[in-house]
Every structure is written in structure tokens, then in C-alpha cells.
Amino acid sequence: MIEAPDGSMASYDAERTRAAYLEIDAVADCSCSGCRNYRAAWKPEYFEPGLLAACAQIGIDPAKSLEMVALGSAGGLLSYHGQFPFFGEVVGEIPFKDRFYPWFFLRDAYGSARFSDGLAIIEFFVQVPWVLSEPNTW
């Protein structure tokens, strides 16, 4: 069992999740400039340490996030919202989000992050710089 900053809790199958991440081709997931920038800029230091620790425990490769959405750009950084699907389930009630949390658990994966039955997700927010040579479209 693992707990997110908002108090949501999840059980997980780390072996099954780790094996699935070996098969994920995040590059094939989307080729828009926002997703390409995210993949090119990805570094562990942009993520909250607790999120990276949770990913390691659950079997998630944090370089392979899915269902990425660019939210906007400010101060040279592009804000993203994304999902890390994993085999497991969210247990108990999901707390009401009365403030911002950098990551939390949700019961169901959606969009490109829904590649199998039995998935829950870590939903997260992160900011990375624009690193592509092409202009920032956000």
C-alpha cells in the first residue's frame, strides 16, 4: 500500500507494472510539439521526490508518462499534466482536492494511458523548460 500527498491510497503489482513499462513506446503515444518537448526536457530533478519514490516502488518508469497535456507557459517553463498508469487499485475514499497536490491516485486510466484492464493511475503536474529548437507553441 502506498499513500499520495492528498491522502489517496493504492495497492499495486510492481512486477506486472514494471513489465508493462518495458513495452510502452511513449514516443509513439503522441508527436505534437508539447509532448516531444516534454520527452526531450524530461529530467528527474523536475519531479517532486515523493513522486519518483512512489514510481520506483510501484514499478513505473517516470520517463514514460502517458496522456500528457500542456497546460500553458510562463517564465520559460511549460506546465504539464500527465498520467502514470499502473496495475493496482485505489483503495478507500478519494479525498476532496481542497488545494493543489503535485500528484495523487485516481481509480481509472483514460485516453492513451488506458492500455489494459486493471489499471489505476498516478495523476501528476510538472513544469519543464522548452528545449526544442522550434518555437514554443504554448
N, C-alpha and C positions, 0 to 999 in steps of 0.2 A: 504494500500500500504506500502511496506517495501523496503528499499534500502540496497544493499550489498556494501562492501568496494570498489568494482570495478565500482560502479555506476549502475549496473543492478538493475532493479526494478521488483517486483512481487506483484500481488494480491493473496489472499489466502482465503480458507474456513477453519477456525481454528476448528470449531466443527466437520466437516467431517474428517479432518486430525487427530484430537485427537482420534476420534472413531476408525479410521483405525489402529492407532498405538497400540491401546489396543489389536488388533487381530494379530499383527505381532509377529512371533516367530523368532527372529534374530538367535537363536541357530540353528534352522532348516535350515537357509539360507546357511550355509557352515560350514564344520567341519575341514577344513585344519588348520594346526598349526598356521598360521598367523592370521586367523580370531578368532580362540579360544584364542590366546594371546591378541588380541585387546579387546575382550569382558572381559577377566579376568583383564586386566590392566586399563580398562576404568575408568576415574575419570573426573569430571567437570573441575578441575584445568588444565588439559592438553589442553583445548579448549580456543580459543580466546573468551573473554567475550561477544563481539558483536554477535558472532555466537550463543552462548547459549541464549542470549536475543531474537534473531530472532526465534530460535526454540520454545521458550516459547510463543511468540506472535502468531506464525503460527500454533501451536498445535503439534509440533514434539517432540517425546521422543528421546533425543540425545543419549541415551544408546542403541538405536535400529537402528544403521546405517546399510545400505544395500549396496551391490556391493562394498565391501571393497577390496582394492588391496594393498598388502605390496609392497613398492617401494624400500626398502633397509634398511640397518642397519649401524649406525655409532655412536660412542661414547656411546654405551649402549642403544641407543634409536632406535626404529624401526619406519620408516616413513610410513604413510598410506595415501591413497587417498580413499575417500568414498562418498556416496550419502545419503541425507535425502530427500526422496520423499514427496511431499505434494500436496493436492488438491488446484490448483490455476493455475495461468499463469504468465509467464514473459511478461511484457509489454514494448513496445518501442524497441529500438535497444539494442543489447547486445554489450557492449563496447569491443573494441580490447584489449586483455590482453598484455599490453606492459611491465608488471612487475608481480611479484608474489603477489597473493592475497590469504589469508588463507581460504576464502570462497567466493562463488558467485552463482548466479542463472543461470540455464540452462533451456531451454524450455521443453526438453523431457527426461524422465527417461529411462534407458536402463538396460538390464540384470535383476537381481533379484529385483531391485528397481521398475520395471515396473509391478505392480500388478493390475493396473486398468487404465481405460481411464481417461483423465482429470488431469494427474499428471505433475507437473514441479519438479525440484529438486534443492536442495542446494548441490553444489559440494564443498568438503572441503578437507583440508590437516591437518594432525595432527601427532605428534610424541608421542609415549608411550614407556615405558621400556618393555623389555622381562621379563615376570613374570612366565611363565610356567616352570615346573621342567625339562621338556625335553629340549634338545639343541636347540638353535636358528638356524633355517634352512635358515635364510636370511642373 
